[in-house]
Amino acid sequence: MTDTLETPSAPVIVQERRIVTAIPGPKSQQLHERRRAVVSDGVSSTLPVYIDHAHGAIVVDVDGNQFIDLGAGIGVTTIGHTNDAVVAAATAQLADFTHTLFTITPYESYVRVAELLAEHTPGDHAKKSVLVNSGAEAVENGVKIARKYTGRGGIAVLEHAYHGRTNLTMAMNFKAAPYSTGYGPFAGDVYRAPNSYPFHDGLTGPQAAARTIGYLEKTVGASELACLVVEPIQGEGGFQVPADGYLPALQQWCTDNGIVFIADEIQSGMARTGKYFASEHFGLVPDLVLSAKGIAGGLPLAGVTGRAEIMDASQPGGLGGTFGGNPVAAAAAVAVFEQIESHNLLAEAGRIEGVLKPGLLALQEKHPVIGDVRGIGAMIAIELVQEGTHEPNSAAVTSIAAYAAQNGVILLTAGTYGNVLRFLPSLAISDELLVDALGVIADGFAAL
């Protein structure tokens, strides 16, 4: 990693934390006042600093403050902000054509993304894809395809899951506020089962799987289920890593009962955990894999990739949309896959874990408020508790995140009870920036 990074269209950004004004600064405050007059209050911002430019692992606000970005747009800029290859690919495509609609007059980049997804999603079976715009749209289409293939209506999901803000995905989420409060009625035939949460339930993988399966068989019946949708590592739910053996047991149960096993890899996929998809860590070969977020380096793109016979169950014209697989976003996605390969970015995720996890475990030894340190690769979290218990401590999370922001570190929160700090840095972040950010966070804990 170099100390100084440059894009063709942006000024040089030295990869360092630098605070030069109060947070938020005067220009950000002015923009925030403009925003409040014209942007819905329903679109809130965690940190009201307005970004002017970014590169690598640093974002620069309109006041010139430089932040270490440990959120990457909630796992979107996985290979770094304004990656040169992604910018070049998107720029070149912009000069050729911006849109034709693939279902009217197709183009090569859509096909190439589907080829790359077939190559890199788990399993060596024949696969096909449909490209869409967002993670929630990928979830909707995954369920739609599973229902068409099975002729069944039921959808099984897990506790603490998050799948989106559309009507169906709101029904699939575990946490209501703020995502679905007041927006009902919601889509039906959604059944929520207990999951594996080792820090709280203490169950082995087989024990937790037996509980999940038993619940679904009693409350809905396997023969009524079209699909089971799981996040191999839950995102908004707090980066829960299930106990060994849990997910393979669920997949086997699905296979035995004709239920489509869908892996929601929207946050955990695309090299985030040191594998192309987190399912690989658990030996899973999902029937359908959902991709989004990091797939196109910051441009809107998502996909459903699955067994060819399942994907082909939909009739011609049953899948697609106006902007799905947009050529500019597709060109960027091809560049992302190429960057992961040419720069061995899967290994970079392991490097990041090798810095973050020991640093956080050392903090845990000093601060009993840190109940659990978990995660894989560049997807790490700490769960904060009331000392001596497993009771959630959301106040401490709020305090640490605020302290970090004031001192130039963007840190995301998560968890059903708001008591998890999650670390989603880009794979371009240097060890030096990680150590610097950990120092800021350590100071935040000391100030609690």
Buried (B, 14 or more C-beta within 10 A) or exposed (E): BEEEBBBEEBEEBEBBBEBEBEBBBEBBBBBBEEBEEEEEEEEEEBBBBBBBBBBBBBBBBBBEBBBBBBBBBBBBBBBBBBBBBBBBBBBEBEEEEEEEBBBEEEBEBBBBBBBBBBEBBBBEEEBBBBBBBBBBBBBBBBBBBBBBBBEBEBBBBBBBBBBBBBBBBBBBBBBEEEBBEEEEEBBEBBBBBBBBBBBEBEBBBBBBBBBBBEBBBEEBEBEBBBBBBBBBBBBBBBBBBBBBBBBBBBBEBBEEBBBBBBBBBBBBBBBBBBBBBBBBBBEBBBBBBBBBBBBBBBBBBBBBBBBEEBBBBBEEEEBBBEBBBBBBBBBBBBBBBBBBEEBEBBEBBBBBBEBBBEBBEEBBEEBEBBBBBBBBBBBBBBBBBBEEEEEBBBBBBBBBBBBBBBBBBBBBBBBBBBBBBBBBBBBBBBEEBBEBBBBBBBEBBEEE
